[in-house]
Amino acid sequence: MNIENLTCPLPIMDHDTIQLAHGAGGKLSSDLIDTLFLPRFSNKTLEAMEDQAVLDFQGERLSFSTDTFVVDPIFFPGGNIGELAINGTVNDVAMCGAEPLYLSVAFILEEGFPMEDLHQILISMENAANNAGVTIVTGDTKVVNKGSCDKIFINTTGIGVLNHDLNISSGNLQIGDRIIVSGTLADHGMAVMTSRKGLSFQTQVKSDTAPLNGLVKNMLNVSHGIHSMRDPTRGGAATTLNEFAKSSQVGISLIDNTIPVKPNVKGACEVLGIDPLYVANEGKLIAVVTENDAPIILETMKNHEFGKDAVIIGEVVAEHPGIVTMKTSLGANRIVDMPVGEQLPRIC
């Protein structure tokens, strides 16, 4: 047998086919990446497993990120797939402390998609790019047969520059660090879900989609004590915090009654039986910061329009490394694990 003709066997996995949960940002997503993708494309930059790659290029440090948006429905309370695509990639680029500068945009359009809907989406993308201070510099358009995709899919790729030498990474958590969330959780996910299911409440649930690069810039202006940042999108805050704990091999302890959730969002979660910690956000960030700098960072966040509801929700601890726990109102501790199945497919 010629050794050149040998190929690696398919790794043993729990499923023989792709499931919706593989794209939900939880445990199955992580398993898919670890088992299939990383072994094929492994390199030092990719293995950092951040939402963006930090690249050294001719003396500059660049942040580079790409994302594809397949949200259903494409128009939802508080936004649409277009501005979501712009804001989502701007935020991924910014979470290492970079200043986002340029975006590419690629469209996959289904035959028969209404021109008026496309026009509305493009206007919202133009406005979102202007609000974030980024420029769309290149793109691509493909059209597929009716039934080959669901209306419209959008891919955005972003690049930015790091104007500092800080290393903001999920592997940098230190014992005693404070966990700050920039505002109320689960707004985007529940806006999409209630719209998809046709549910109505006394007060409409709206998406929180927003660009966070201005908030990040203000935070960096007052402190270099930021160890990690991430926008908790698919899989919600629970997934992000579990990734932090695993990457840094530390424990994270949360306090239940500090978790900010709007009353109407909490009501929607209760009706659908969903924990807000596992629901996607598109205009919030989680920052892990030093204990000493936490007060000034929190104050700075509260003075920004996208951080006015910021709050400390927990801390980094030496106990139970790699695990996130939460102290309930009854004084007991429960484990906050990564989601296994899919609660909200096609949420972004």
Secondary structure, 3 states (H helix, E strand, C coil): CCHHHCCCCCCCCCCCCCCHHHHCCCHHHHHHHHHHHHHHHCCHHHHCCCCCEEEEECCEEEEEEEEEECCCCCEECCEEHHHHHHHHHHHHHHCCCCEEEEEEEEEEEECCCCHHHHHHHHHHHHHHHHHHCCEEEEEEEEEECCCCCCCEEEEEEEEEECCCCCCCCCCCCCCCCEEEECCCCCHHHHHHHHHHHCCCCCCCCCCCCCCCHHHHHHHHHHCCCEEEEECCCCCHHHHHHHHHHHHHCCEEEEEHHHCCCCHHHHHHHHHHCCCHHHCCCCCCCEEEECCCCHHHHHHHHHCCCCCCCCEEEEEEECCCCCCEEEECCCCCEEECCCCCCCCCCCCC
